[in-house]
Amino acid sequence: MKIIVTGSLGNIGKPLTKALVQEGHQVIVITSKQAKKNEIEDLGAIASIGTIDDVAFLTKTFIGADAVYTMMPQFNSKMAEDPNFEARDEAKRLCTNYADAIKASGVKRVVHLSSIGAHLEKGNGLLAFHFYAEQILKQLPADIAITFMRPVGFYYNLFDFMDIIKGQGFLKGFVGKIMALRFYGLSGLLQGKNGLILSNYGGEDKMPWVSPKDIASAIAEELVLPANGIKVRYVASEELTCNQIASVIGEAIGKPYLKWGTISDKQMMSGLKQFNVPLHLANDITEMNASMRNGGILFNDYYQNKPVLGTVKMKDFAKDFAVVYNQK
């Protein structure tokens, strides 16, 4: 099969490309960076240099493809540059570009990286932009099969708790870091205490987490499966309480006493405002985190359509976390 992969060689794109090439597919990886060309070709794939802002480029690249994997870029740099940046509007614009290119190129199979919470228009805070992205793609002609991949919180977002775990106070460069996070990592707040994670969810709140490797494996499966119409597939690796997560990470870094404490929504908002996070973004972050508490509304659809859990567990990730933690 000829398969197009967007998102360059990121945390998902790289293992996905490797898997597809190993299965014998012709893989074309879209990247905006010329510097990635050699790395892509070293994996046995073909590099297509351009941006998803360019519909003509997308259309040309998609022509003749048996399947296309699409995803939203992280909006961190745009959020950092423009306090009025609205992720919902950007998601609509970029998914309209995808939809136009898909229709013009004749592609009939699409797998799109969405997110848990994409079933909600409201109440999911920052994740609402995935709802709008899905709505655009759902308007594609009926003969185009599309799977929406809805991963849960990424393990690697836990890296952004490092400073607060070290007792170094509020996350260093918080505004910059907060823009870079997609999910659960949008939380480290207030003054850090050695051996304590703080956020406006935590403690015995139980939630699913996922490794990008398990996401890539699920996407690779979906791209080659026969499909019709619209399908939703959740992806998760393990379900743990926040204190269980803290315990696993704590054991790995030599802090078995590590705990995950909670603060109120009001304290969350206060901390965000203190670090000059724009009000609309602060509201979105606080609402998103609140929707996770006590198996909140963010997880309703997930538990009704619960997937088989992946193979990469928190203890596996904790080893990587420890390596990075001890280098800093």
C-alpha positions in Angstrom: 0.0 0.0 0.0 1.0 3.6 -0.5 0.5 5.4 2.8 0.9 9.1 3.6 2.0 10.0 7.2 1.7 13.6 8.4 3.4 15.0 11.5 7.0 14.2 10.4 9.0 12.0 12.7 7.5 12.9 16.0 6.7 10.7 19.0 4.0 8.9 17.0 5.2 9.5 13.5 8.6 7.9 13.8 7.5 4.5 15.3 4.5 4.5 12.9 6.8 5.0 9.9 9.1 2.3 11.0 6.2 -0.1 11.5 4.7 0.6 8.1 8.0 0.3 6.3 8.8 -3.0 8.0 5.4 -4.3 6.8 6.5 -3.5 3.2 4.4 -0.4 2.5 5.5 2.6 0.5 5.5 5.3 3.1 5.6 9.0 2.3 6.2 11.3 5.3 5.2 14.9 5.2 7.5 17.3 7.0 8.0 21.0 6.9 11.7 20.7 7.7 14.2 20.0 5.0 16.6 18.8 7.7 14.4 15.8 8.3 14.7 14.5 4.8 17.8 12.3 5.4 16.4 10.8 8.6 13.1 9.9 6.9 14.9 8.3 4.0 17.2 6.4 6.4 14.0 4.7 7.7 13.2 3.6 4.2 10.4 6.2 3.6 10.1 9.0 1.2 10.2 12.6 2.4 7.7 15.2 1.1 8.7 18.7 2.1 5.8 21.1 2.6 3.2 22.3 5.1 -0.4 21.5 5.8 -1.2 25.1 5.3 -0.8 24.5 1.6 -3.8 22.6 0.2 -2.3 22.3 -3.3 0.8 20.6 -1.8 -1.3 18.3 0.3 -3.5 17.4 -2.7 -0.5 16.6 -4.9 1.1 14.5 -2.1 -2.2 12.6 -1.4 -2.9 11.6 -5.0 -2.6 7.9 -5.6 -2.4 7.1 -1.8 -4.3 4.1 -0.5 -4.5 5.6 3.0 -3.6 8.8 4.7 -2.8 9.5 8.4 -3.6 13.0 9.5 -3.0 14.9 12.7 -3.0 18.4 14.2 0.3 20.0 15.0 1.0 21.1 18.5 -0.1 24.7 18.9 2.5 25.7 21.5 4.4 28.2 19.5 1.3 30.0 18.2 -0.1 30.2 21.7 3.1 31.6 23.0 3.3 34.2 20.3 -0.3 35.3 20.3 -2.3 35.6 23.5 -5.5 35.7 21.5 -4.8 32.5 19.6 -7.8 30.2 19.5 -7.1 26.5 19.0 -10.7 25.7 18.0 -10.5 28.1 15.0 -7.0 26.8 14.0 -8.2 23.2 14.2 -11.2 24.0 11.9 -8.9 25.7 9.4 -6.3 22.9 9.2 -8.9 20.1 9.1 -10.7 22.0 6.3 -7.3 21.9 4.5 -7.1 18.2 5.0 -10.7 17.7 3.9 -10.2 19.7 0.7 -7.0 17.8 -0.2 -8.6 14.4 0.6 -11.6 15.1 -1.7 -9.5 16.6 -4.5 -7.0 13.8 -4.5 -9.5 10.9 -4.4 -8.2 9.3 -1.2 -10.7 6.8 0.2 -9.1 5.8 3.6 -8.2 8.3 6.4 -7.0 7.7 9.9 -7.0 10.9 12.0 -5.3 11.5 15.3 -7.9 13.0 17.6 -8.1 12.8 21.4 -10.1 11.6 24.4 -12.8 14.2 25.0 -13.4 14.8 21.3 -17.0 13.6 21.8 -17.7 16.7 23.9 -18.3 20.2 22.5 -18.2 21.7 26.0 -16.9 20.8 29.4 -13.6 19.4 28.1 -11.7 22.7 28.1 -8.6 22.8 25.9 -9.5 19.5 24.3 -12.6 21.0 22.6 -10.6 21.8 19.5 -10.5 18.0 18.7 -14.3 18.0 18.7 -14.4 20.7 16.0 -11.6 19.0 14.0 -13.7 15.8 14.0 -16.8 17.6 12.9 -15.0 19.0 9.8 -13.8 15.6 8.8 -17.2 13.9 9.4 -18.5 16.0 6.5 -16.3 14.1 4.0 -18.3 12.2 1.4 -19.8 8.9 2.6 -17.5 6.8 0.4 -14.4 8.0 2.3 -13.8 5.7 5.3 -12.4 7.5 8.4 -11.2 6.3 11.7 -10.8 8.8 14.6 -8.0 7.6 16.9 -8.7 8.9 20.4 -5.6 8.4 22.7 -5.8 9.2 26.3 -3.1 11.1 28.3 0.4 10.7 27.0 3.0 9.2 29.4 5.6 11.8 28.3 3.5 14.7 29.7 4.8 13.6 33.1 8.2 14.9 32.1 6.8 18.4 32.7 6.4 17.7 36.4 10.2 17.2 36.9 10.9 20.7 38.3 8.1 20.5 40.8 9.1 17.0 41.9 12.6 18.2 42.4 11.2 20.9 44.8 12.4 23.7 42.5 9.1 25.6 42.7 6.7 26.3 39.9 7.6 24.7 36.6 10.4 26.6 35.0 9.4 28.6 32.0 5.8 27.7 32.8 4.1 29.7 30.1 6.4 28.1 27.4 5.9 24.6 28.8 2.2 24.8 29.3 1.8 25.7 25.6 3.7 22.6 24.7 1.5 20.1 26.6 -1.4 18.4 25.1 -3.0 16.7 28.0 -2.5 15.7 31.6 0.8 17.5 31.9 -1.1 20.9 32.0 -1.2 20.8 35.7 1.9 21.4 37.8 1.1 24.4 40.0 2.0 26.4 43.0 5.3 26.1 44.9 6.8 22.7 44.6 7.7 20.6 47.7 10.2 17.9 47.4 8.3 14.7 46.7 5.0 16.2 45.8 3.1 16.7 42.6 0.3 19.2 42.6 -2.7 19.8 40.3 -6.4 20.3 40.4 -6.9 16.6 39.9 -4.9 13.9 41.6 -4.8 11.6 44.6 -7.1 8.7 44.0 -8.5 10.0 40.8 -8.2 7.1 38.3 -7.4 7.7 34.6 -6.0 6.0 31.6 -2.6 6.8 30.1 -0.9 5.8 26.9 2.5 5.4 25.2 3.0 6.9 21.8 4.4 3.5 20.8 1.0 1.9 21.5 -0.7 4.7 19.6 1.5 4.1 16.6 0.8 0.4 16.6 -2.9 1.0 16.7 -2.7 3.5 13.8 -0.7 1.1 11.8 -3.4 -1.5 12.2 -6.2 0.8 11.3 -4.5 2.1 8.1 -4.5 -1.3 6.5 -7.8 -2.6 7.8 -10.8 -2.7 5.4 -13.2 0.0 6.5 -16.4 1.8 5.7 -18.0 4.9 7.1 -16.9 6.5 10.4 -15.2 4.6 13.2 -13.9 5.7 16.6 -11.0 3.8 18.3 -9.7 4.7 21.8 -6.1 3.9 22.6 -4.7 3.4 26.2 -1.9 1.5 27.8 -2.7 1.4 31.5 -5.3 2.7 34.0 -3.9 4.0 37.3 -4.8 6.4 40.0 -2.6 9.5 40.3 -1.1 8.3 43.5 -0.2 5.0 41.8 1.5 7.0 39.0 3.4 9.0 41.6 4.5 5.8 43.3 5.8 4.2 40.1 7.7 7.3 39.1 8.9 7.8 42.7 10.4 4.3 42.9 12.2 4.8 39.6 13.8 8.1 40.7 14.6 7.1 44.3 11.7 8.9 45.9 9.3 6.2 46.9 7.4 8.7 49.1 6.3 10.7 46.0 2.6 11.7 46.2 0.2 13.5 43.9 -1.7 16.1 45.9 -4.7 18.2 44.7 -5.5 21.9 44.7 -8.8 23.6 44.0 -9.9 25.0 40.7 -9.7 28.4 42.3 -6.0 27.8 43.2 -5.4 26.5 39.7 -6.8 29.6 38.1 -4.8 31.8 40.5 -1.6 30.0 39.7 -2.2 30.4 36.0 -3.0 34.0 36.3 0.1 34.6 38.4 2.2 33.4 35.4 0.3 35.6 32.9 -1.5 32.7 31.1 -4.3 34.4 29.0 -7.6 34.1 30.7 -9.3 32.1 28.0 -6.5 29.5 28.1 -6.5 29.5 31.9 -10.2 28.7 31.9 -9.7 26.0 29.3 -6.9 24.3 31.3 -8.8 24.4 34.6 -12.0 23.1 33.0 -10.1 20.3 31.2 -8.5 19.1 34.4 -11.7 19.4 36.4 -13.4 17.1 33.8 -11.0 14.3 34.8 -11.8 14.2 38.5 -13.5 11.2 39.9 -13.9 9.5 36.5 -15.5 12.8 35.1 -17.2 13.5 31.9 -14.0 13.4 29.9 -13.9 9.6 30.3 -17.6 8.7 29.8 -17.4 7.7 26.2 -14.0 6.0 26.8 -15.4 3.6 29.3 -18.4 2.8 27.1 -16.0 1.9 24.3 -13.0 0.7 26.3 -10.1 -0.6 24.2 -7.8 -3.5 24.8 -4.9 -2.0 26.7 -1.5 -1.7 25.0 1.7 -3.3 26.0 3.8 -0.4 27.2 3.2 0.1 30.9 3.9 3.0 33.3 6.8 1.0 34.8 8.4 0.9 31.3 8.0 4.7 30.9 9.3 5.3 34.4 12.7 3.9 33.4 12.9 6.6 30.6 11.6 9.2 33.1 14.4 8.3 35.6 17.1 8.7 32.9 16.0 12.2 32.0 15.3 13.1 35.6 18.9 12.2 36.6 20.4 14.1 33.7 18.8 17.4 34.6 
